[in-house]
């Protein structure tokens, strides 16, 4: 379900291990440089929604901090992967005192594998100063665990957990991006609405000022009363107080907007209203299906359920016996002054079978039962999340329809209030009406205009909020979506 903001919101892609750590693409960087250049030179053209989203995704501090946490999770995954790298370590040892000293120098290589097999090889030279003899040793060995510790799932548990945490952090970061985009839309819409309300209130105050002068003139002519003058002056003061209130609210919202963007903007730079998303609303069944295919919180619940099943399998394995088979070959060469080199060597074979762990241990049985409970609980969370998403989608659809209906009613009421105000002015100018009716008409007209602006803004925001509820306001990587949306 495409949206207008996807083109800008997709500028910042989800990071992954490798090249995808870039937070912005070249197009996004160009937008940012252009907007910052306008900010440096002056007010410039109006700031569009795409430009504001690009700035917020690039400079918002909370999002940048979340990305640092994502980098740390990626490093945890890399550290877990390194446990299967070969290790080379030197061997150096000295024993004895006086003339009977013994020195051992060598190197050892260990190669673990993902199924648990461990290969090791070593080479060492032993020098015995008192005996006057040297020996050189080469060893090759293999250790293979069986039953409990056999297989990739057991030995990749730390790596799997690191990947699960990394994917969870990625989904959290993606959700923060989507939340930020919606907040930017709401903030711009709020500023545009406040500017429109200020213009309306200033126009009303100007009209009331002219009416006050007219009523005063009528009062001096005896065609009006002092009560009419006081009533109109009170309306003027109320309009001025309303202007001050709106200006303060606008400044507060501008500071919040600057905090969202993370960069300074000219205080007099205009804002372009967010475009309307005029695509027809989906049916309830289609909307729920879209949300179930795109919501990242559902994808995370499914991932948690899969992780619980993985931990359950590992808990079941811990009830198996822990058996390990080891085989080693050792070749020793002696260097004796009175003997030939070929006659003084030795080959030793070693084979062993170790057994540890008891299948009937109560702690392992209880751990398995706990894992089973966790699996059931995780599946219940998935089911509850699906029900919650369906309810949220239906509520958002209902709010969109209700907002559209209220906007249509408010537009009709504005037309009626304009007609009523025109009639009140005509009656007052011809002497057939009083100032009370005129002031009441101005008040009703101002309230109708303000209501029309608010409902129209609410209608536009409701569609953006619906897209956010569906999970389509920002395009997310396919691998992070629920299983049904991949």
Buried (B, 14 or more C-beta within 10 A) or exposed (E): BEBBBBBBBBBBBBBBEEEEBEBBEEEBBEBBEBBBEBBEEEBBEEBBBBBBBBBBBBBBEEBEEBBEEBEEBBEBBEEBBEEEEEEEEEEEEEEEEEEEEBBBBBEBBBBBEBBBBBBBBBBBBBBBBEEEBBBBBBBBBBBBBBBBBBBEBBBBBBBBBBBBBBBBBBBBBBBBBBBBBBBBBBBBBBBBBBBBBBEBBBEBBEBBBEBBEBBBEBBEEEEBBEEBBEBBBEBBEBBBEBBEEBEEBBEEBBEBBBEBBBBEBBEEBEBBBBEEBEEEBBEEEEBBBBBBBBBBBBBBBBBBBBBBBBBBBBBBBBBBEBBBBBEBBBBBBBBBEEEEEEEBEEEEEEEEEEEEBEEEEEEBBEBBEEBBEBBEEBBEBBEEBBEBBBEBBBEBBEBBEEBBEBBEEBBEBBEEBBEBBEEBBEBBEEEEBBBBBBBBBBBBBBEBBBBBBBBBBBBBBBBBBBBBBBBBBBBBBEEBBBEEBE
